[in-house]
Amino acid sequence: MLGKLRPVGSRIPNPDAVSTTEKFPWHRDYRAEFTSSGTAALAMAISLAVSRKAAISPPEVIIPAYGCPDLVAAIVANGGKPVLADLIPDTGVMDESQVRGAVTSQTVAVVAAGLLGFPERLEVLAKICNDLELFLIEDSAQCFPPASTENPWADAVVVSFGRGKPINLMGGGALLVRVELEKDARDVIERFPLLKAKAGVIWRLKRRLFHLLMARYPFFVLEKLPFLNIGDTKYQECSAICRVAMSELMVLAGIDDFFSRPLTYPLYDRELKPLEQFGWKKLEGEGASVQNPRIRYGLLAPTEDVRDQACRALNSSGIGASRFYGQTLAKIEGLQDLCGSGYFPVAEDFASRLLTLPCHEDVKADDVALVARILLGLYEN
Ligand SMILES: *Cc1c(COP(=O)(O)O)cnc(C)c1O
């Protein structure tokens, strides 16, 4: 099979497009500061949380036991300690009792990280954070719009404009701070250096190149280049934490593009329904973003073996399926020492069975039908 349907990644908006959207979805309750990345926005949010408490060393931040390694990077950048909370079975959301149990006198914040288009349970976590006077950060890097745009549950919200995210500007992010907190937050935020945005010639060339390489044949070749390590989950320290004077029009154009993408998940919902009888489950959730385009479609296989077999079969037929992070945070290389030696059986089970399927604008009905044939074919003999 020649050609590969990339696992993730949408087109980058045209910087010269005139946007029809005039307001950010968060305009009512939050003020935005654009940043050099989603990780930088999260690091700033954690700085805010730290600044609101008397000096604590090290400050602890609660995060899900299965999640993006950048969560840890943003905490470590603040001299903080990540504290993992296990999940509710067959979901990417944290178990409430695990969150409560993880709180100590050192805890400053809880990060509610949405997974694959499904936000965390912000209302539940807001209740805990209110009771215990903790700062609640919604990490909406994988979901758009953030759940807190419906109801301002989170004190701060993180958005990413990275390559595999809902709004792809090839980098950048936003920190949204709830309007009541904005005044106090300014001092902390303004300590971070402010960079000029560059949607100049280089950025435009990069955009062109990205669009060329995302097609099926170029991606097939690209993925084979070992030095690119496409798809690997790696822990990377958070480098520069900067604010960026980004063009609002550009972000609005990205939001426009996002909402105008075709919906692919209903095709998967329909075609993959027969897998339920074999113990497969689709990821589900609630909140502002679940009816919107998704970056990837998440499925749970009945066992790790079946998941791995499915992942291999799909990839060898040209479908960029993925095991996603593959491991709990505590087991990702480079994080063992940072995350401690806790035992997270639910997150481990989740990590071992999660399979993601491409869900971007170039996934066609034929691709979804092929995915269904391959997965159902696993049961044919
Ligand atoms: C990608 C991601 C980030 C980091 O965003 P970048 O813009 O890549 O730095 C943070 N949190 C989650 C949940 C993510 O998926």
The ligand as a Tripos MOL2 file, in Angstrom:
@<TRIPOS>MOLECULE
LIG
   15    15     1     0     0
SMALL
NO_CHARGES

@<TRIPOS>ATOM
      1 C1         -0.4940   19.4400   22.9850 C.3       1 LIG1
      2 C2         -0.9230   19.6270   24.3640 C.ar      1 LIG1
      3 C3         -0.3230   20.5770   25.1830 C.ar      1 LIG1
      4 C4          0.8400   21.4220   24.7360 C.3       1 LIG1
      5 O1          0.5300   22.2640   23.6680 O.3       1 LIG1
      6 P1          1.7430   22.7810   22.7200 P.3       1 LIG1
      7 O2          1.1360   23.9200   21.9830 O.co2     1 LIG1
      8 O3          2.1080   21.6310   21.8650 O.co2     1 LIG1
      9 O4          2.8350   23.2090   23.6140 O.co2     1 LIG1
     10 C5         -0.7750   20.7040   26.4740 C.ar      1 LIG1
     11 N1         -1.7670   19.9350   26.9410 N.ar      1 LIG1
     12 C6         -2.3840   19.0210   26.1810 C.ar      1 LIG1
     13 C7         -3.5050   18.2290   26.7520 C.3       1 LIG1
     14 C8         -1.9710   18.8220   24.8680 C.ar      1 LIG1
     15 O5         -2.5670   17.8990   24.1220 O.3       1 LIG1
@<TRIPOS>BOND
     1     1     2 1
     2     2     3 ar
     3     2    14 ar
     4     3     4 1
     5     3    10 ar
     6     4     5 1
     7     5     6 1
     8     6     7 2
     9     6     8 1
    10     6     9 1
    11    10    11 ar
    12    11    12 ar
    13    12    13 1
    14    12    14 ar
    15    14    15 1
@<TRIPOS>SUBSTRUCTURE
     1 LIG1         1 GROUP 0 **** ****
